[in-house]
């Protein structure tokens, strides 16, 4: 999937649904940070801001 399509998916507003557990979301953030593309970094940062602080 190219970066333009990824940005479109990230920025498209819509109804939010609880799809992941907090642990799964943290795993996704970690995987996105390893991927290293600017789109993955932006999505990881967006998700990380929404997660509760780790205890």
Secondary structure, 3 states (H helix, E strand, C coil): CCHHHHHHHHHCCCCCCCCCCHHHHHHHHHHHHHHCCHHHHHHHHHHHHHCCCCC
